[in-house]
Amino acid sequence: MSEGGTKAIEEMFDQISVFSKRALDIGCGLGGIALYLAEKYGMHITGMEANPWMVEEAQRRIPPHLKENLSYIGVYDNRIPFNDHHFDLI
């Protein structure tokens, strides 16, 4: 997860309504923050990561009940492969 744990995550989003939002997590690592937000707030999150091992591991760690809310992709050419306005938060 992030330095500061869930308290730091809550503070980061305390001024934003995040319930059921679509978000892009650039540099998601192993997906801890995305997992937390999907679980607690019902967010739909796509994590992007440049490290192929981390993408595979983040995908493996998705609990069955969150498979609809989380996905992780590898991006290796510095391009975001989504249309404008696809996400509510980045």
Beta strands, then each sheet from edge to edge (+ up, - down):
strand 1: 22-26
strand 2: 44-49
strand 3: 70-74
sheet 1: 1+ 2+ 3+
end
